[in-house]
Amino acid sequence: MRLKNLFWEIKNNTKFSAIIIAIFRFGNFVNKKIHIPIIRQFLFIIYKILDWLIIRIICNSEFPHSITIGKRLRVYHPFGIIIQADASIGNDCQMRHQVTIGWAKSSKNGEGTPNLKNNVDIGAGAKIIGNITIGDNVVVGANSLVCNNVEANDVVGGVPARSLKKEIKK
């Protein structure tokens, strides 16, 4: 990741959000780019301390270093956010507090974690679970439970989430 994108994330997020994203990016950098074992272990210890003290204890969130997150992530309220370690989040995504992006097993989609494409806006308290894909330019309503694939350019909400685009046009 280029420093320009990291500076954008720090500038365009609240202080806590910027700190959480910076810690995540640091851990992700150490995990993927540092190949000298002794340096990697030392930096990883620093990352783990920051992860536990700030992200997990103070913000009660989980942003594992192994998540794939695109450029320009925006987190409005970084409290209570849980993201599964092998989830994938695209560029220009936004999320709010109490969001869960997690693993699930279903007979329809198999087992796995969600893949969020670009420009996905996730409302507060939304739960996105299972081996599903959320398309580009999707809005997920607050407190929704998304457990099925969502097409691009859609608005979903409810438990379980369903498309609200037709209802909005009325």
Contact map, one row per residue, 1 for C-alpha under 8 A:
11101100000000000000000000000000000000000000000000000000000000000000001000000000000000000000000000000000000000000000000000000000000000000000000000000000000000000000000000
11111100000000000000000000000000000000000000000000000000000000000000000000000000000000000000000000000000000000000000000000000000000000000000000000000000000000000000000000
11111110000000000000000000000000000000000000000000000000000000000000000000000000000000000000000000000000000000000000000000000000000000000000000000000000000000000000000000
01111111000000000000000000000000000000000000000000000000000000000000000000000000000000000000000000000000000000000000000000000000000000000000000000000000000000000000000000
11111111100000000000000000000000000000000000000000000000000000000000001100000000000000000000000000000000000000000000000000000000000000000000000000000000000000000000000000
11111111110000000000010000000000000000000000000000000000000000000000000100000000000000000000000000000000000000000000000000000000000000000000000000000000000000000000000000
00111111111000000000000000000000000000000000000000000000000000000000000000000000000000000000000000000000000000000000000000000000000000000000000000000000000000000000000000
00011111111100000000000000000000000000000000000000000000000000000000000100000000000000000000000000000000000000000000000000000000000000000000000000000000000000000000000000
00001111111110000100100000000000000000000000000000000000000000000000000111000000000000000000000000000000000000000000000000000000000000000000000000000000000000000000000000
00000111111111101110110000000000000000000000000000000000000000000000000000000000000000000000000000000000000000000000000000000000000000000000000000000000000000000000000000
00000011111110000100000000000000000000000000000000000000000000000000000000000000000000000000000000000000000000000000000000000000000000000000000000000000000000000000000000
00000001111111000100000000000000000000000000000000000000000000000000000001000000000000000000000000000000000000000000000000000000000000000000000000000000000000000000000000
00000000111111111100000000000000000000000000000000000000000000000000000001110000000000000000000000000000000000000000000000000000000000000000000000000000000000000000000000
00000000010111111100000000000000000000000000000000000000000000000000000000111000000000000000000000000000000000000000000000000000000000000000000000000000000000000000000000
00000000010011111110000000000000000000000000000000000000000000000000000000000000000000000000000000000000000000000000000000000000000000000000000000000000000000000000000000
00000000000011111111000000000000000000000000000000000000000000000000000000001100000000000000000000000000000000000000000000000000000000000000000000000000000000000000000000
00000000010011111111100000000000000000000000000000000000000000000000000001111100000000000000000000000000000000000000000000000000000000000000000000000000000000000000000000
00000000111111111111110000000000000000000000000000000000000000000000000000000000000000000000000000000000000000000000000000000000000000000000000000000000000000000000000000
00000000010000111111111000000000000000000000000000000000000000000000000000000000000000000000000000000000000000000000000000000000000000000000000000000000000000000000000000
00000000000000011111111100000000000000000000000000000110000000100000000000000100000000000000000000000000000000000000000000000000000000000000000000000000000000000000000000
00000000110000001111111110000000000000000000000000000000000000000000000000000000000000000000000000000000000000000000000000000000000000000000000000000000000000000000000000
00000100010000000111111111000000000000000000000000000000000000000000000000000000000000000000000000000000000000000000000000000000000000000000000000000000000000000000000000
00000000000000000011111111100000000000000000001001100000000000000000000000000000000000000000000000000000000000000000000000000000000000000000000000000000000000000000000000
00000000000000000001111111110000000000000000000000100000000000111000000000000000000000000000000000000000000000000000000000000000000000000000000000000000000000000000000000
00000000000000000000111111111000000000000000000000000000000000001000000000000000000000000000000000000000000000000000000000000000000000000000000000000000000000000000000000
00000000000000000000011111111100000000000000001000000000000000000000000000000000000000000000000000000000000000000000000000000000000000000000000000000000000000000000000000
00000000000000000000001111111110000000000001001000000000000000001000000000000000000000000000000000000000000000000000000000000000000000000000000000000000000000000000000000
00000000000000000000000111111111000000000000000000000000000000001110000000000000000000000000000000000000000000000000000000000000000000000000000000000000000000000000000000
00000000000000000000000011111111110000000000000000000000000000000000000000000000000000000000000000000000000000000000000000000000000000000000000000000000000000000000000000
00000000000000000000000001111111110000010011000000000000000000000000000000000000000000000000000000000000000000000000000000000000000000000000000000000000000000000000000000
00000000000000000000000000111111110000010001000000000000000000001100000000000000000000000000000000000000000000000000000000000000000000000000000000000000000000000000000000
00000000000000000000000000011111111000000000000000000000000000000000000000000000000000000000000000000000000000000000000000000000000000000000000000000000000000000000000000
00000000000000000000000000001111111000000000000000000000000000000000000000000000000000000000000000000000000000000000000000000000000000000000000000000000000000000000000000
00000000000000000000000000001111111110110000000000000000000000000000000000000000000000000000000000000000000000000000000000000000000000000000000000000000000000000000000000
00000000000000000000000000000001111110010000000000000000000000000000000000000000000000000000000000000000000000000000000000000000000000000000000000000000000000000000000000
00000000000000000000000000000000011111110000000000000000000000000000000000000000000000000000000000000000000000000000000000000000000000000000000000000000000000000000000000
00000000000000000000000000000000011111111000000000000000000000000000000000000000000000000000000000000000000000000000000000000000000000000000000000000000000000000000000000
00000000000000000000000000000000000111111100000000000000000000000000000000000000000000000000000000000000000000000000000000000000000000000000000000000000000000000000000000
00000000000000000000000000000000010111111110000000000000000000000000000000000000000000000000000000000000000000000000000000000000000000000000000000000000000000000000000000
00000000000000000000000000000110011111111111000000000000000000000000000000000000000000000000000000000000000000000000000000000000000000000000000000000000000000000000000000
00000000000000000000000000000000000011111111100000000000000000000000000000000000000000000000000000000000000000000000000000000000000000000000000000000000000000000000000000
00000000000000000000000000000000000001111111110000000000000000000000000000000000000000000000000000000000000000000000000000000000000000000000000000000000000000000000000000
00000000000000000000000000000100000000111111111000000000000000000000000000000000000000000000000000000000000000000000000000000000000000000000000000000000000000000000000000
00000000000000000000000000100110000000011111111100000000000000000000000000000000000000000000000000000000000000000000000000000000000000000000000000000000000000000000000000
00000000000000000000000000000000000000001111111110000000000000000000000000000000000000000000000000000000000000000000000000000000000000000000000000000000000000000000000000
00000000000000000000000000000000000000000111111111000000000000000000000000000000000000000000000000000000000000000000000000000000000000000000000000000000000000000000000000
00000000000000000000001001100000000000000011111111100000000000000000000000000000000000000000000000000000000000000000000000000000000000000000000000000000000000000000000000
00000000000000000000000000000000000000000001111111110000000000000000000000000000000000000000000000000000000000000000000000000000000000000000000000000000000000000000000000
00000000000000000000000000000000000000000000111111111000000000000000000000000000000000000000000000000000000000000000000000000000000000000000000000000000000000000000000000
00000000000000000000001000000000000000000000011111111110000000000000000000000000000000000000000000000000000000000000000000000000000000000000000000000000000000000000000000
00000000000000000000001100000000000000000000001111111111000000000000000000000000000000000000000000000000000000000000000000000000000000000000000000000000000000000000000000
00000000000000000000000000000000000000000000000111111111100000000000000000000000000000000000000000000000000000000000000000000000000000000000000000000000000000000000000000
00000000000000000000000000000000000000000000000011111111110000000000000000000000000000000000000000000000000000000000000000000000000000000000000000000000000000000000000000
00000000000000000001000000000000000000000000000001111111111000000000000000000000000000000000000000000000000000000000000000000000000000000000000000000000000000000000000000
00000000000000000001000000000000000000000000000001111111111111100000000000000000000000000000000000000000000000000000000000000000000000000000000000000000000000000000000000
00000000000000000000000000000000000000000000000000111111111111000000000000000000000000000000000000000000000000000000000000000000000000000000000000000000000000000000000000
00000000000000000000000000000000000000000000000000011111111110000000000000000000000000000000000000000000000000000000000000000000000000000000000000000000000000000000000000
00000000000000000000000000000000000000000000000000001111111100000000000000000000000000000000000000000000000000000000000000000000000000000000000000000000000000000000000000
00000000000000000000000000000000000000000000000000000111111110000000000000000111000000000000000000000000000000000000000000000000000000000000000000000000000000000000000000
00000000000000000000000000000000000000000000000000000011111111000000000000000011100000000000000000000000000000000000000000000000000000000000000000000000000000000000000000
00000000000000000000000000000000000000000000000000000011101111100000000000000111110000000000000000000000000000000000000000000000000000000000000000000000000000000000000000
00000000000000000000000000000000000000000000000000000011000111110000000000000001111100000000000000000000000000000000000000000000000000000000000000000000000000000000000000
00000000000000000001000100000000000000000000000000000010000011111010000000000000111110000000000000000000000000000000000000000000000000000000000000000000000000000000000000
00000000000000000000000100000000000000000000000000000000000001111110000000000000001110000000000000000000000000000000000000000000000000000000000000000000000000000000000000
00000000000000000000000110110010000000000000000000000000000000111110000000000000000010000000000000000000000000000000000000000000000000000000000000000000000000000000000000
00000000000000000000000000010010000000000000000000000000000000011111000000000000000011000000000000000000000000000000000000000000000000000000000000000000000000000000000000
00000000000000000000000000010000000000000000000000000000000000111111100000000000001111111000000000000000000000000000000000000000000000000000000000000000000000000000000000
00000000000000000000000000000000000000000000000000000000000000000111110000000000000001111100000000000000000000000000000000000000000000000000000000000000000000000000000000
00000000000000000000000000000000000000000000000000000000000000000011111010000000000000011110000000000000000000000000000000000000000000000000000000000000000000000000000000
00000000000000000000000000000000000000000000000000000000000000000001111110000000000000001111000000000000000000000000000000000000000000000000000000000000000000000000000000
10001000000000000000000000000000000000000000000000000000000000000000111110000000000000000111000000000000000000000000000000000000000000000000000000000000000000000000000000
00001101100000000000000000000000000000000000000000000000000000000000011111000000000000000011100000000000000000000000000000000000000000000000000000000000000000000000000000
00000000100000000000000000000000000000000000000000000000000000000000111111100000000000000011110000000000000000000000000000000000000000000000000000000000000000000000000000
00000000100110001000000000000000000000000000000000000000000000000000000111110000000000000001111000000000000000000000000000000000000000000000000000000000000000000000000000
00000000000011001000000000000000000000000000000000000000000000000000000011111100000000000000011100000000000000000000000000000000000000000000000000000000000000000000000000
00000000000011001000000000000000000000000000000000000000000000000000000001111100000000000000011110000000000000000000000000000000000000000000000000000000000000000000000000
00000000000001011000000000000000000000000000000000000000000000000000000000111110000000000000001110000000000000000000000000000000000000000000000000000000000000000000000000
00000000000000011001000000000000000000000000000000000000001010000000000000111111100000000000000110000000000000000000000000000000000000000000000000000000000000000000000000
00000000000000000000000000000000000000000000000000000000001110000000000000001111100000000000000011000000000000000000000000000000000000000000000000000000000000000000000000
00000000000000000000000000000000000000000000000000000000001111000000000000000111110000000000000011100000000000000000000000000000000000000000000000000000000000000000000000
00000000000000000000000000000000000000000000000000000000000111100000000000000111111000000000000111110000000000000000000000000000000000000000000000000000000000000000000000
00000000000000000000000000000000000000000000000000000000000011100000000000000001111100000000000001111100000000000000000000000000000000000000000000000000000000000000000000
00000000000000000000000000000000000000000000000000000000000001110010000000000000111110100000000000011100000000000000000000000000000000000000000000000000000000000000000000
00000000000000000000000000000000000000000000000000000000000001110010000000000000011111100000000000001110000000001000000000000000000000000000000000000000000000000000000000
00000000000000000000000000000000000000000000000000000000000000111110000000000000001111100000000000000000000000000000000000000000000000000000000000000000000000000000000000
00000000000000000000000000000000000000000000000000000000000000000111000000000000000111110000000000000000000000001000000000000000000000000000000000000000000000000000000000
00000000000000000000000000000000000000000000000000000000000000000011000000000000001111111000000000001100000000001110000000000000000000000000000000000000000000000000000000
00000000000000000000000000000000000000000000000000000000000000000011100000000000000001111100000000000000000000001111000000000000000000000000000000000000000000000000000000
00000000000000000000000000000000000000000000000000000000000000000011110000000000000000111110100000000000000000000011110000000000000000000000000000000000000000000000000000
00000000000000000000000000000000000000000000000000000000000000000001111000000000000000011111100000000000000000000001111100000000000000000000000000000000000000000000000000
00000000000000000000000000000000000000000000000000000000000000000000111110000000000000001111100000000000000000000000111000000000000000000000000000000000000000000000000000
00000000000000000000000000000000000000000000000000000000000000000000011111000000000000000111110000000000000000000000011100000000000000000000000000000000000000000000000000
00000000000000000000000000000000000000000000000000000000000000000000000111000000000000001111111000000000000000000000011111000000000000000000000000000000000000000000000000
00000000000000000000000000000000000000000000000000000000000000000000000011110000000000000001111100000000000000000000001111000000000000000000000000000000000000000000000000
00000000000000000000000000000000000000000000000000000000000000000000000001111000000000000000111110100000000000000000000011110000000000000000000000000000000000000000000000
00000000000000000000000000000000000000000000000000000000000000000000000000111100100000000000011111100000000000000000000001111000000000000000000000000000000000000000000000
00000000000000000000000000000000000000000000000000000000000000000000000000011111100000000000001111100000000000000000000000011000000000000000000000000000000000000000000000
00000000000000000000000000000000000000000000000000000000000000000000000000000011110000000000000111110000000000000000000000011100000000000000000000000000000000000000000000
00000000000000000000000000000000000000000000000000000000000000000000000000000001110000000000001111111000000000000000000001111111000000000000000000000000000000000000000000
00000000000000000000000000000000000000000000000000000000000000000000000000000000111000000000000001111100000000000000000000001111100000000000000000000000000000000000000000
00000000000000000000000000000000000000000000000000000000000000000000000000000000011100100000000000111110000000001100000000000011100000000000000000000000000000000000000000
00000000000000000000000000000000000000000000000000000000000000000000000000000000011100100000000000011111000000001100000000000011110000000000000000000000000000000000000000
00000000000000000000000000000000000000000000000000000000000000000000000000000000000100000000000000001111100000111100000000000000111000000000000000000000000000000000000000
00000000000000000000000000000000000000000000000000000000000000000000000000000000000000000000000000000111110000111000000000000000111000000000000000000000000000000000000000
00000000000000000000000000000000000000000000000000000000000000000000000000000000000000000000000000000011111011110000000000000000011000000000000000000000000000000000000000
00000000000000000000000000000000000000000000000000000000000000000000000000000000000000000000000000000001111111100000000000000000010000000000000000000000000000000000000000
00000000000000000000000000000000000000000000000000000000000000000000000000000000000000000000000000000000111111000000000000000000000000000000000000000000000000000000000000
00000000000000000000000000000000000000000000000000000000000000000000000000000000000000000000000000000000011111000000000000000000000000000000000000000000000000000000000000
00000000000000000000000000000000000000000000000000000000000000000000000000000000000000000000000000000000111111100000000000000000011100000000000000010000000000000000000000
00000000000000000000000000000000000000000000000000000000000000000000000000000000000000000000000000000000111111110000000000000000011000000000000000000000000000000000000000
00000000000000000000000000000000000000000000000000000000000000000000000000000000000000000000000000000011110011111000000000000000011000000000000000000000000000000000000000
00000000000000000000000000000000000000000000000000000000000000000000000000000000000000000000000000000011100001111100000000000000011100000000000000000000000000000000000000
00000000000000000000000000000000000000000000000000000000000000000000000000000000000101110000000000001111000000111110000000000000111100000000000000000000000000000000000000
00000000000000000000000000000000000000000000000000000000000000000000000000000000000000110000000000001110000000011111000000000001111111000000000000000000000000000000000000
00000000000000000000000000000000000000000000000000000000000000000000000000000000000000111000000000000000000000001111100000000000001111000000000000000000000000000000000000
00000000000000000000000000000000000000000000000000000000000000000000000000000000000000011100000000000000000000000111110100000000000011110000000000000000000000000000000000
00000000000000000000000000000000000000000000000000000000000000000000000000000000000000001110000000000000000000000011111100000000000011111000000000000000000000000000000000
00000000000000000000000000000000000000000000000000000000000000000000000000000000000000001111100000000000000000000001111100000000000000111000000000000000000000000000000000
00000000000000000000000000000000000000000000000000000000000000000000000000000000000000000111110000000000000000000000111110000000000000011100000000000000000000000000000000
00000000000000000000000000000000000000000000000000000000000000000000000000000000000000000101110000000000000000000001111111000000000001111111000000000000000000000000000000
00000000000000000000000000000000000000000000000000000000000000000000000000000000000000000000111000000000000000000000001111100000000000001111000000000000000000000000000000
00000000000000000000000000000000000000000000000000000000000000000000000000000000000000000000111100100000000000000000000111110100000000000011110000000000000000000000000000
00000000000000000000000000000000000000000000000000000000000000000000000000000000000000000000001100100000000000000000000011111100000000000011111000000000000000000000000000
00000000000000000000000000000000000000000000000000000000000000000000000000000000000000000000001111100000000000000000000001111100000000000000111000000000000000000000000000
00000000000000000000000000000000000000000000000000000000000000000000000000000000000000000000000111110000000000000000000000111110000000000000011100000000000000000000000000
00000000000000000000000000000000000000000000000000000000000000000000000000000000000000000000000001110000000000000000000001111111000000000001111111000000000000000000000000
00000000000000000000000000000000000000000000000000000000000000000000000000000000000000000000000000111100000000000000000000001111100000000000001111000000000000000000000000
00000000000000000000000000000000000000000000000000000000000000000000000000000000000000000000000000111100000000000100000000000111110000000000000011100000000000000000000000
00000000000000000000000000000000000000000000000000000000000000000000000000000000000000000000000000011111000000001100000000000011111100000000000011100000000000000000000000
00000000000000000000000000000000000000000000000000000000000000000000000000000000000000000000000000000111110011111100000000000001111100000000000000110000000000000000000000
00000000000000000000000000000000000000000000000000000000000000000000000000000000000000000000000000000011100011111110000000000000111110000000000000000000000000000000000000
00000000000000000000000000000000000000000000000000000000000000000000000000000000000000000000000000000000000010011110000000000000111111000000000000111100000000000000000000
00000000000000000000000000000000000000000000000000000000000000000000000000000000000000000000000000000000000000000111100000000000001111100000000000011100000000000000000000
00000000000000000000000000000000000000000000000000000000000000000000000000000000000000000000000000000000000000000111100100000000000111110100000000001111000000000000000000
00000000000000000000000000000000000000000000000000000000000000000000000000000000000000000000000000000000000000000001110100000000000011111100000000001111100000000000000000
00000000000000000000000000000000000000000000000000000000000000000000000000000000000000000000000000000000000000000001111100000000000001111100000000000011100000000000000000
00000000000000000000000000000000000000000000000000000000000000000000000000000000000000000000000000000000000000000000111110000000000000111110000000000001110000000000000000
00000000000000000000000000000000000000000000000000000000000000000000000000000000000000000000000000000000000000000000001110000000000001111111000000000111111100000000000000
00000000000000000000000000000000000000000000000000000000000000000000000000000000000000000000000000000000000000000000000111100000000000001111100000000000111100000000000000
00000000000000000000000000000000000000000000000000000000000000000000000000000000000000000000000000000000000000000000000111100100000000000111110100000000001110000000000000
00000000000000000000000000000000000000000000000000000000000000000000000000000000000000000000000000000000000000000000000001110100000000000011111100000000001111000000000000
00000000000000000000000000000000000000000000000000000000000000000000000000000000000000000000000000000000000000000000000001111100000000000001111100000000000010000000000000
00000000000000000000000000000000000000000000000000000000000000000000000000000000000000000000000000000000000000000000000000111110000000000000111110000000000011100000000000
00000000000000000000000000000000000000000000000000000000000000000000000000000000000000000000000000000000000000000000000000001110000000000001111111000000000111111000000000
00000000000000000000000000000000000000000000000000000000000000000000000000000000000000000000000000000000000000000000000000000111100000000000001111100000000011111000000000
00000000000000000000000000000000000000000000000000000000000000000000000000000000000000000000000000000000000000000000000000000111100000000000000111111000000010111000000000
00000000000000000000000000000000000000000000000000000000000000000000000000000000000000000000000000000000000000000000000000000001110100000000000011111000000000011000000000
00000000000000000000000000000000000000000000000000000000000000000000000000000000000000000000000000000000000010000000000000000000010110000000000001111100000000000000000000
00000000000000000000000000000000000000000000000000000000000000000000000000000000000000000000000000000000000000000000000000000000000111100000000001111110000000000000000000
00000000000000000000000000000000000000000000000000000000000000000000000000000000000000000000000000000000000000000000000000000000000111100100000000011111010100000000000000
00000000000000000000000000000000000000000000000000000000000000000000000000000000000000000000000000000000000000000000000000000000000001110100000000001111110000000000000000
00000000000000000000000000000000000000000000000000000000000000000000000000000000000000000000000000000000000000000000000000000000000001111100000000000111110000000000000000
00000000000000000000000000000000000000000000000000000000000000000000000000000000000000000000000000000000000000000000000000000000000000111110000000000011111000000000000000
00000000000000000000000000000000000000000000000000000000000000000000000000000000000000000000000000000000000000000000000000000000000000001110000000000111111100000011100000
00000000000000000000000000000000000000000000000000000000000000000000000000000000000000000000000000000000000000000000000000000000000000000111100000000000111110000011100000
00000000000000000000000000000000000000000000000000000000000000000000000000000000000000000000000000000000000000000000000000000000000000000111100100000100011111001111100000
00000000000000000000000000000000000000000000000000000000000000000000000000000000000000000000000000000000000000000000000000000000000000000001111111000000001111111111000000
00000000000000000000000000000000000000000000000000000000000000000000000000000000000000000000000000000000000000000000000000000000000000000000101110000000000111111100000000
00000000000000000000000000000000000000000000000000000000000000000000000000000000000000000000000000000000000000000000000000000000000000000000001111000000000011111100000000
00000000000000000000000000000000000000000000000000000000000000000000000000000000000000000000000000000000000000000000000000000000000000000000000111100000000011111100000000
00000000000000000000000000000000000000000000000000000000000000000000000000000000000000000000000000000000000000000000000000000000000000000000000111100000000111111110000000
00000000000000000000000000000000000000000000000000000000000000000000000000000000000000000000000000000000000000000000000000000000000000000000000000000000000111111111000000
00000000000000000000000000000000000000000000000000000000000000000000000000000000000000000000000000000000000000000000000000000000000000000000000000000000011110001111110000
00000000000000000000000000000000000000000000000000000000000000000000000000000000000000000000000000000000000000000000000000000000000000000000000000000000011110000111111100
00000000000000000000000000000000000000000000000000000000000000000000000000000000000000000000000000000000000000000000000000000000000000000000000000000000011100000011111110
00000000000000000000000000000000000000000000000000000000000000000000000000000000000000000000000000000000000000000000000000000000000000000000000000000000000000000011111111
00000000000000000000000000000000000000000000000000000000000000000000000000000000000000000000000000000000000000000000000000000000000000000000000000000000000000000001111111
00000000000000000000000000000000000000000000000000000000000000000000000000000000000000000000000000000000000000000000000000000000000000000000000000000000000000000001111111
00000000000000000000000000000000000000000000000000000000000000000000000000000000000000000000000000000000000000000000000000000000000000000000000000000000000000000000111111
00000000000000000000000000000000000000000000000000000000000000000000000000000000000000000000000000000000000000000000000000000000000000000000000000000000000000000000011111
